[in-house]
Structures are given as C-alpha cells and as structure tokens.
Amino acid sequence: MANECVFCKIVKKEIKSDIVYEDEKIIAFYDIDPKAPIHILIVPKEHIPTLNDVKDFSIFSDVIRVATELAKEKNISKSGYKILANCGKDAGQAVFHIHFHLLGGMKMEYLPV
C-alpha cells in the first residue's frame, strides 16, 4: 500500500510538491486544494495509515514543533491557526498516510478539511 501512497511518493520525490520544510522525520508542503490562505500539510515520512496505527507517539511532538515553526515563518502565529488531522473515511481522511493540516491567514470558525 505504501508503494501507491501519494504522500510516500512526495517523500521519495517521485511527485513534485511545493515543499516548505523537510528533516529526517517530517516533510511539509502546500496543499494543492487549499482551504485557507495558508494551508500546509505536515506529513511524517514514515508511512502510517491512520492515527490509530501510530506506535511511536513522539511523532506528535515533531509535528507540533514543525507546525509552530511554520506558523511563525508564515506570520500566522500571533493571529491564530489551526492544526487538524482526520482519522478514517467518515472523518474525511482521503489519503491514508497520517497528515496534519496547518491552516491560517483568515478568521476560522469551522473549517471542514
């Protein structure tokens, strides 16, 4: 399944994306269908299908670190931002490789992603 995963292909640079951050564990890039002026996907490089499949919970601290760094860099840390993750089909998860949406640059009451 990981061989056909679009995010795994982005990690392996088989698919071009607008990467804004990368380290040994995390890659972050602009969403191709943005729901806010700033809409960045933060993706662990390890293929983990859903939040229910996480074994090493330190990945969450890595994601939050990257999200807060990007929020500062994109000038949304003071005005506010959201970090969203969907788990499972009924929650709207379209790509079964865990990922986190960093959204900002506008006032948001509720934003389905």
DSSP file (Angstrom, degrees, kcal/mol; ACC not computed):
  #  RESIDUE AA STRUCTURE BP1 BP2  ACC     N-H-->O    O-->H-N    N-H-->O    O-->H-N    TCO  KAPPA ALPHA  PHI   PSI    X-CA   Y-CA   Z-CA
    1    1 A M    >>        0   0    0      0, 0.0     3,-1.2     0, 0.0     4,-0.6   0.000 360.0 360.0 360.0 -40.6    0.0    0.0    0.0
    2    2 A A  G >4  +     0   0    0      1,-0.3     3,-0.8     2,-0.2     6,-0.1   0.810 360.0  65.2 -60.5 -29.1    2.8    2.4    0.8
    3    3 A N  G 34 S+     0   0    0      1,-0.2    -1,-0.3     5,-0.1     0, 0.0   0.809 108.5  38.5 -63.9 -28.9    4.1    2.0   -2.7
    4    4 A E  G <4 S+     0   0    0     -3,-1.2     2,-0.3     4,-0.0    -1,-0.2   0.430  87.9 120.3-100.0  -1.1    1.0    3.6   -4.2
    5    5 A C    <X  -     0   0    0     -3,-0.8     4,-2.0    -4,-0.6     5,-0.2  -0.481  57.8-146.5 -71.7 126.8    0.6    6.3   -1.4
    6    6 A V  H  > S+     0   0    0     -2,-0.3     4,-1.7     1,-0.2    -1,-0.1   0.876  99.8  50.3 -62.0 -38.0    0.8    9.8   -2.9
    7    7 A F  H  > S+     0   0    0      2,-0.2     4,-2.6     1,-0.2    -1,-0.2   0.877 108.1  52.4 -70.9 -35.4    2.5   11.1    0.3
    8    8 A C  H  > S+     0   0    0      1,-0.2     4,-2.2     2,-0.2    -1,-0.2   0.888 108.7  51.7 -63.6 -37.4    5.1    8.4    0.2
    9    9 A K  H  <>S+     0   0    0     -4,-2.0     5,-3.0     2,-0.2     6,-1.2   0.860 109.5  49.3 -67.1 -34.9    5.8    9.4   -3.5
   10   10 A I  H ><5S+     0   0    0     -4,-1.7     3,-1.4     3,-0.2    -2,-0.2   0.921 109.6  51.6 -67.7 -43.6    6.2   13.0   -2.4
   11   11 A V  H 3<5S+     0   0    0     -4,-2.6    -2,-0.2     1,-0.3    -1,-0.2   0.903 112.5  45.8 -56.7 -42.4    8.6   11.9    0.4
   12   12 A K  T 3<5S-     0   0    0     -4,-2.2    -1,-0.3    -5,-0.1    -2,-0.2   0.407 115.2-119.1 -83.1   2.8   10.6    9.9   -2.3
   13   13 A K  T < 5S+     0   0    0     -3,-1.4    -3,-0.2     2,-0.2    -2,-0.1   0.747  79.8 125.2  64.1  26.2   10.4   13.0   -4.6
   14   14 A E  S   <S+     0   0    0     -5,-3.0     2,-0.4    -6,-0.2    -4,-0.2   0.698  74.0  43.8 -82.4 -22.2    8.6   10.9   -7.2
   15   15 A I  S    S-     0   0    0     -6,-1.2    -2,-0.2    -9,-0.1     2,-0.2  -0.991  91.9-124.6-123.3 131.3    5.9   13.6   -7.2
   16   16 A K        +     0   0    0     -2,-0.4     2,-0.3    -3,-0.1    -6,-0.1  -0.501  37.7 165.0 -74.5 139.7    6.7   17.2   -7.3
   17   17 A S        -     0   0    0     -2,-0.2     2,-1.5    -7,-0.1    14,-0.1  -0.964  48.5-100.1-147.9 164.8    5.3   19.4   -4.5
   18   18 A D        -     0   0    0     12,-0.4    12,-1.8    -2,-0.3     2,-0.3  -0.661  47.4-162.9 -88.9  83.9    5.9   22.8   -3.0
   19   19 A I  E     +A   29   0A   0     -2,-1.5    10,-0.3    10,-0.2     3,-0.1  -0.509  22.5 172.6 -75.8 130.1    8.0   21.7    0.0
   20   20 A V  E     +     0   0A   0      8,-2.7     2,-0.3     1,-0.3     9,-0.2   0.521  69.0  16.7-111.8 -12.4    8.3   24.3    2.8
   21   21 A Y  E     +A   28   0A   0      7,-1.6     7,-2.7     2,-0.0    -1,-0.3  -0.971  59.8 169.4-159.4 143.4   10.0   22.1    5.4
   22   22 A E  E     +A   27   0A   0     -2,-0.3     2,-0.2     5,-0.2     5,-0.2  -0.931   7.2 151.5-157.7 136.1   11.9   18.8    5.5
   23   23 A D        -     0   0    0      3,-2.5    -2,-0.0    -2,-0.3     0, 0.0  -0.717  64.1 -72.4-140.2-164.0   14.0   17.0    8.0
   24   24 A E  S    S+     0   0    0     -2,-0.2     3,-0.1     1,-0.2    21,-0.0   0.736 129.2  24.3 -70.9 -21.2   14.7   13.3    8.6
   25   25 A K  S    S+     0   0    0      1,-0.2    20,-3.4    20,-0.1    21,-0.5   0.685 119.4  46.2-112.8 -25.5   11.2   12.6   10.0
   26   26 A I  E     - B   0  44A   0     18,-0.3    -3,-2.5    19,-0.1     2,-0.4  -0.911  48.4-172.1-129.4 145.2    8.9   15.2    8.6
   27   27 A I  E     -AB  22  43A   0     16,-2.4    16,-3.3    -2,-0.3     2,-0.4  -0.991  10.5-168.6-130.2 143.4    8.1   16.8    5.3
   28   28 A A  E     +AB  21  42A   0     -7,-2.7    -8,-2.7    -2,-0.4    -7,-1.6  -0.997  13.1 160.8-134.5 138.3    5.7   19.8    4.9
   29   29 A F  E     -AB  19  41A   0     12,-2.0    12,-3.5    -2,-0.4   -10,-0.2  -0.975  43.7 -83.4-152.4 160.1    4.3   21.2    1.7
   30   30 A Y  E     - B   0  40A   0    -12,-1.8   -12,-0.4    -2,-0.3    10,-0.3  -0.434  47.4-113.3 -68.7 138.6    1.4   23.4    0.4
   31   31 A D        -     0   0    0      8,-2.8     8,-0.1    -2,-0.1    -1,-0.1  -0.489  15.0-139.2 -68.6 139.7   -1.9   21.6   -0.1
   32   32 A I  S    S+     0   0    0      1,-0.3    -1,-0.1    -2,-0.2    -2,-0.1   0.635 101.9  40.9 -78.2 -12.7   -2.9   21.5   -3.7
   33   33 A D  S    S-     0   0    0      6,-0.1    -1,-0.3     0, 0.0    -2,-0.0  -0.597  90.4-161.3-130.0  70.7   -6.5   22.3   -2.8
   34   34 A P        -     0   0    0      0, 0.0     5,-0.1     0, 0.0    69,-0.0  -0.204  20.8-170.4 -64.7 142.2   -6.1   25.0   -0.1
   35   35 A K  S    S+     0   0    0      1,-0.1    68,-0.1     3,-0.1     4,-0.1   0.330  77.5  26.1-106.9   1.4   -9.0   25.8    2.3
   36   36 A A  S    S-     0   0    0      1,-0.1    69,-0.1    72,-0.0    -1,-0.1  -0.958  93.3 -97.1-154.4 162.2   -7.3   28.9    3.8
   37   37 A P  S    S+     0   0    0      0, 0.0     2,-0.6     0, 0.0    68,-0.2   0.874 122.3  38.5 -54.9 -37.9   -4.7   31.4    2.6
   38   38 A I  E    S+ C   0 104A   0     66,-2.4    66,-2.0    -3,-0.0     2,-0.4  -0.968  73.4 158.0-112.1 115.9   -2.0   29.3    4.4
   39   39 A H  E     + C   0 103A   0     -2,-0.6    -8,-2.8    64,-0.2     2,-0.4  -0.840   9.9 168.2-141.1  99.6   -2.7   25.6    4.1
   40   40 A I  E     -BC  30 102A   0     62,-2.4    62,-3.2    -2,-0.4     2,-0.5  -0.919  26.9-140.1-116.3 136.0    0.3   23.4    4.6
   41   41 A L  E     -BC  29 101A   0    -12,-3.5   -12,-2.0    -2,-0.4     2,-0.6  -0.846  11.0-158.4 -95.1 129.8    0.3   19.6    5.1
   42   42 A I  E     -BC  28 100A   0     58,-3.0    58,-2.1    -2,-0.5   -14,-0.2  -0.947  18.7-177.9-110.0 118.5    2.7   18.3    7.7
   43   43 A V  E     -B   27   0A   0    -16,-3.3   -16,-2.4    -2,-0.6    56,-0.2  -0.962  27.6-130.6-128.0 123.1    3.5   14.6    7.0
   44   44 A P  E     -B   26   0A   0      0, 0.0   -18,-0.3     0, 0.0     4,-0.2  -0.485  22.5-134.2 -62.6 141.2    5.6   12.1    8.8
   45   45 A K  S    S+     0   0    0    -20,-3.4     2,-0.2    -2,-0.1   -19,-0.1   0.818  84.7  86.7 -70.3 -29.7    7.9   10.4    6.3
   46   46 A E  S    S-     0   0    0    -21,-0.5     2,-0.8     1,-0.1   -21,-0.0  -0.526  91.8-114.6 -69.8 134.8    7.1    7.0    7.8
   47   47 A H        +     0   0    0     -2,-0.2    -1,-0.1    50,-0.1    -2,-0.1  -0.623  47.0 162.5 -75.4 110.5    4.0    5.5    6.2
   48   48 A I        -     0   0    0     -2,-0.8    50,-3.5    -4,-0.2     6,-0.1  -0.981  27.8-152.5-127.4 115.2    1.4    5.3    9.0
   49   49 A P        -     0   0    0      0, 0.0     2,-0.3     0, 0.0    -1,-0.1   0.910  68.2  -3.8 -61.1 -49.0   -2.1    4.8    7.6
   50   50 A T  S >  S-     0   0    0     46,-0.1     3,-1.7    47,-0.1     4,-0.2  -0.882  73.0-100.4-139.0 169.2   -4.2    6.4   10.3
   51   51 A L  G >  S+     0   0    0     -2,-0.3     3,-1.3     1,-0.3    36,-0.1   0.819 120.2  64.6 -59.0 -30.3   -3.8    7.9   13.8
   52   52 A N  G 3  S+     0   0    0      1,-0.2    -1,-0.3    -4,-0.0    35,-0.0   0.688  97.8  56.1 -65.7 -17.3   -5.0    4.6   15.2
   53   53 A D  G <  S+     0   0    0     -3,-1.7    -1,-0.2    -5,-0.0     2,-0.2   0.423  75.6 122.2 -96.6  -0.2   -1.8    3.0   13.7
   54   54 A V    <   +     0   0    0     -3,-1.3     3,-0.1    -4,-0.2    -3,-0.0  -0.450  26.5 167.8 -67.1 130.1    0.7    5.3   15.5
   55   55 A K        +     0   0    0      1,-0.2     2,-0.8    -2,-0.2    -1,-0.2   0.710  69.0  52.6-109.0 -37.3    3.2    3.3   17.6
   56   56 A D    >   -     0   0    0      1,-0.1     3,-1.6     2,-0.0    -1,-0.2  -0.867  65.9-170.0-106.4 101.6    5.8    5.9   18.4
   57   57 A F  T >> S+     0   0    0     -2,-0.8     3,-1.3     1,-0.3     4,-0.6   0.517  71.8  86.1 -74.5  -3.9    3.9    8.9   19.8
   58   58 A S  H 3> S+     0   0    0      1,-0.3     4,-1.7     2,-0.2     3,-0.3   0.706  72.4  77.3 -66.5 -16.4    7.0   11.2   19.7
   59   59 A I  H <> S+     0   0    0     -3,-1.6     4,-2.3     1,-0.2    -1,-0.3   0.839  86.8  59.9 -60.5 -31.2    5.9   11.9   16.1
   60   60 A F  H <> S+     0   0    0     -3,-1.3     4,-2.5     1,-0.2    -1,-0.2   0.889 102.8  49.4 -66.6 -38.2    3.2   14.2   17.5
   61   61 A S  H  X S+     0   0    0     -4,-0.6     4,-2.3    -3,-0.3    -1,-0.2   0.876 110.4  51.8 -67.7 -34.8    5.8   16.4   19.2
   62   62 A D  H  X S+     0   0    0     -4,-1.7     4,-2.3     2,-0.2    -2,-0.2   0.919 110.8  47.9 -64.1 -43.1    7.8   16.5   15.9
   63   63 A V  H  X S+     0   0    0     -4,-2.3     4,-2.8     2,-0.2    -2,-0.2   0.926 112.5  47.7 -63.8 -45.6    4.6   17.6   14.1
   64   64 A I  H  X S+     0   0    0     -4,-2.5     4,-2.6     2,-0.2     5,-0.2   0.901 110.7  52.5 -64.9 -40.2    3.7   20.3   16.6
   65   65 A R  H  X S+     0   0    0     -4,-2.3     4,-2.1     2,-0.2    -1,-0.2   0.944 113.2  43.6 -59.1 -48.0    7.3   21.6   16.6
   66   66 A V  H  X S+     0   0    0     -4,-2.3     4,-2.7     1,-0.2     5,-0.2   0.909 112.7  52.9 -64.9 -42.4    7.2   21.9   12.8
   67   67 A A  H  X S+     0   0    0     -4,-2.8     4,-2.5     1,-0.2    -2,-0.2   0.918 110.9  45.6 -60.8 -44.6    3.7   23.4   12.8
   68   68 A T  H  X S+     0   0    0     -4,-2.6     4,-1.9     2,-0.2    -1,-0.2   0.885 112.9  50.8 -69.7 -36.2    4.7   26.2   15.3
   69   69 A E  H  X S+     0   0    0     -4,-2.1     4,-2.4    -5,-0.2    -2,-0.2   0.932 113.5  45.2 -63.0 -44.9    7.9   26.9   13.4
   70   70 A L  H  X S+     0   0    0     -4,-2.7     4,-2.7     1,-0.2    -2,-0.2   0.881 109.1  55.8 -67.5 -37.6    5.9   27.2   10.1
   71   71 A A  H  <>S+     0   0    0     -4,-2.5     5,-2.8    -5,-0.2     6,-1.1   0.905 111.1  44.7 -60.9 -40.7    3.2   29.3   11.8
   72   72 A K  H ><5S+     0   0    0     -4,-1.9     3,-1.3     4,-0.2    -2,-0.2   0.933 114.0  49.4 -66.0 -46.0    5.9   31.8   12.9
   73   73 A E  H 3<5S+     0   0    0     -4,-2.4    -2,-0.2     1,-0.3    -1,-0.2   0.852 113.6  45.8 -62.2 -36.0    7.6   31.8    9.5
   74   74 A K  T 3<5S-     0   0    0     -4,-2.7    -1,-0.3    -5,-0.1    -2,-0.2   0.318 113.4-118.1 -92.5   7.9    4.3   32.4    7.7
   75   75 A N  T < 5S+     0   0    0     -3,-1.3    -3,-0.2    -4,-0.1     4,-0.2   0.845  85.8 108.6  60.9  39.1    3.3   35.1   10.1
   76   76 A I     >< +     0   0    0     -5,-2.8     4,-2.1    -6,-0.2    -4,-0.2   0.337  45.5  93.5-119.3   3.0    0.2   33.4   11.4
   77   77 A S  T  4 S+     0   0    0     -6,-1.1     4,-0.2     1,-0.2    -5,-0.1   0.854  92.7  38.4 -68.2 -33.3    1.4   32.6   14.9
   78   78 A K  T  4 S+     0   0    0     -7,-0.2    -1,-0.2     2,-0.1    -2,-0.1   0.877 118.8  45.1 -84.6 -39.7    0.0   35.7   16.5
   79   79 A S  T  4 S-     0   0    0      1,-0.2    -2,-0.2    -4,-0.2    -1,-0.1   0.819 118.8-103.8 -75.0 -30.4   -3.3   36.0   14.6
   80   80 A G     <  -     0   0    0     -4,-2.1    25,-0.6    -9,-0.1     2,-0.3  -0.253  36.2-159.2 121.8 153.0   -4.0   32.3   15.1
   81   81 A Y  E     -D  104   0A   0     -4,-0.2     2,-0.4    23,-0.2    23,-0.2  -0.965  13.4-127.4-155.3 165.8   -4.0   29.0   13.2
   82   82 A K  E     -D  103   0A   0     21,-2.6    21,-2.6    -2,-0.3     2,-0.5  -0.920   5.3-158.0-119.8 148.3   -5.5   25.5   13.3
   83   83 A I  E     -D  102   0A   0     -2,-0.4     2,-0.4    19,-0.2    19,-0.2  -0.989  24.5-179.5-121.5 118.0   -3.8   22.1   13.2
   84   84 A L  E     -D  101   0A   0     17,-2.2    17,-3.2    -2,-0.5     2,-0.4  -0.915  15.0-177.1-123.1 145.5   -6.2   19.4   12.0
   85   85 A A        -     0   0    0     -2,-0.4     2,-0.4    15,-0.2    15,-0.1  -0.995  13.1-151.3-138.2 135.3   -6.0   15.7   11.5
   86   86 A N        -     0   0    0     13,-0.4     2,-0.5    -2,-0.4    13,-0.3  -0.861   6.4-160.7-104.3 140.3   -8.7   13.4   10.1
   87   87 A C        -     0   0    0     -2,-0.4     4,-0.2   -37,-0.1     3,-0.1  -0.912  55.7  -8.5-126.6 105.4   -8.8    9.8   11.1
   88   88 A G  S > >S-     0   0    0     -2,-0.5     5,-2.4     1,-0.1     3,-0.8  -0.025  86.3 -73.3  96.2 160.7  -10.7    7.4    8.9
   89   89 A K  G > 5S+     0   0    0      1,-0.3     3,-1.6     3,-0.2    -1,-0.1   0.883 126.2  54.3 -58.8 -45.0  -13.1    7.7    5.9
   90   90 A D  G 3 5S+     0   0    0      1,-0.3    -1,-0.3     2,-0.1    -2,-0.1   0.737 106.6  53.5 -66.6 -21.1  -16.1    9.1    7.9
   91   91 A A  G < 5S-     0   0    0     -3,-0.8    -1,-0.3    -4,-0.2    -2,-0.2   0.482 126.5 -99.7 -88.8  -3.9  -13.9   11.9    9.3
   92   92 A G  T < 5 +     0   0    0     -3,-1.6     2,-0.6    -4,-0.4    -3,-0.2   0.575  64.3 159.5  99.0  10.9  -12.8   12.9    5.8
   93   93 A Q      < +     0   0    0     -5,-2.4    -1,-0.3     1,-0.2     3,-0.1  -0.572   6.6 170.0 -70.2 117.5   -9.4   11.2    5.6
   94   94 A A        +     0   0    0     -2,-0.6     2,-0.5     1,-0.2    -1,-0.2   0.754  65.1  48.8 -99.4 -32.2   -8.8   11.0    1.9
   95   95 A V  S    S-     0   0    0      2,-0.1     2,-1.9   -90,-0.0    -1,-0.2  -0.956  77.6-142.9-112.5 121.4   -5.1    9.9    1.9
   96   96 A F  S    S+     0   0    0     -2,-0.5     2,-0.3    -3,-0.1   -46,-0.1  -0.441  74.9  91.7 -89.5  66.7   -4.4    7.0    4.2
   97   97 A H  S    S-     0   0    0     -2,-1.9    -2,-0.1   -50,-0.1   -47,-0.1  -0.873  91.2-103.7-150.1 116.4   -1.0    8.3    5.4
   98   98 A I        +     0   0    0    -50,-3.5     2,-0.3    -2,-0.3   -50,-0.1  -0.087  52.7 162.8 -53.3 142.6   -1.3   10.4    8.5
   99   99 A H        -     0   0    0    -13,-0.3     2,-0.4   -56,-0.2   -13,-0.4  -0.982  28.8-138.1-157.9 157.9   -1.0   14.1    7.9
  100  100 A F  E     -C   42   0A   0    -58,-2.1   -58,-3.0    -2,-0.3     2,-0.6  -0.978  13.7-138.1-128.3 131.9   -1.8   17.3    9.7
  101  101 A H  E     -CD  41  84A   0    -17,-3.2   -17,-2.2    -2,-0.4     2,-0.7  -0.800   9.6-160.8 -92.6 122.1   -3.3   20.4    8.1
  102  102 A L  E     -CD  40  83A   0    -62,-3.2   -62,-2.4    -2,-0.6     2,-0.4  -0.928  21.0-179.7 -99.9 115.8   -1.8   23.7    9.2
  103  103 A L  E     +CD  39  82A   0    -21,-2.6   -21,-2.6    -2,-0.7     2,-0.3  -0.951  14.8 120.4-123.8 135.7   -4.4   26.4    8.4
  104  104 A G  E     +CD  38  81A   0    -66,-2.0   -66,-2.4    -2,-0.4   -23,-0.2  -0.967  24.0  94.3-170.0-175.3   -4.3   30.1    8.9
  105  105 A G  S    S+     0   0    0    -25,-0.6     2,-0.3    -2,-0.3   -24,-0.1   0.537  90.4  55.5  91.7   7.8   -4.3   33.6    7.4
  106  106 A M  S    S-     0   0    0    -26,-0.2     2,-0.4   -68,-0.1    -1,-0.2  -0.976  94.2 -87.8-159.8 161.0   -8.1   34.1    7.9
  107  107 A K        -     0   0    0     -2,-0.3     2,-0.5    -3,-0.1   -27,-0.1  -0.631  47.0-167.2 -74.8 130.2  -10.7   34.0   10.6
  108  108 A M        +     0   0    0     -2,-0.4     3,-0.1     1,-0.2    -3,-0.0  -0.973  28.3 165.0-127.2 120.9  -12.0   30.5   11.0
  109  109 A E  S    S-     0   0    0     -2,-0.5     2,-0.4     1,-0.4    -1,-0.2   0.866  84.2 -10.5 -89.4 -57.0  -15.0   29.4   13.0
  110  110 A Y        -     0   0    0      2,-0.0    -1,-0.4     0, 0.0     0, 0.0  -0.991  64.7-176.8-144.4 134.9  -15.3   25.9   11.5
  111  111 A L        -     0   0    0     -2,-0.4     2,-0.3    -3,-0.1   -76,-0.0  -0.868  15.4-149.1-138.8 102.1  -13.3   24.6    8.5
  112  112 A P              0   0    0      0, 0.0   -20,-0.1     0, 0.0    -2,-0.0  -0.558 360.0 360.0 -73.4 130.4  -14.0   21.1    7.2
  113  113 A V              0   0    0     -2,-0.3   -27,-0.1   -28,-0.0   -21,-0.0   0.325 360.0 360.0-125.8 360.0  -10.9   19.6    5.6
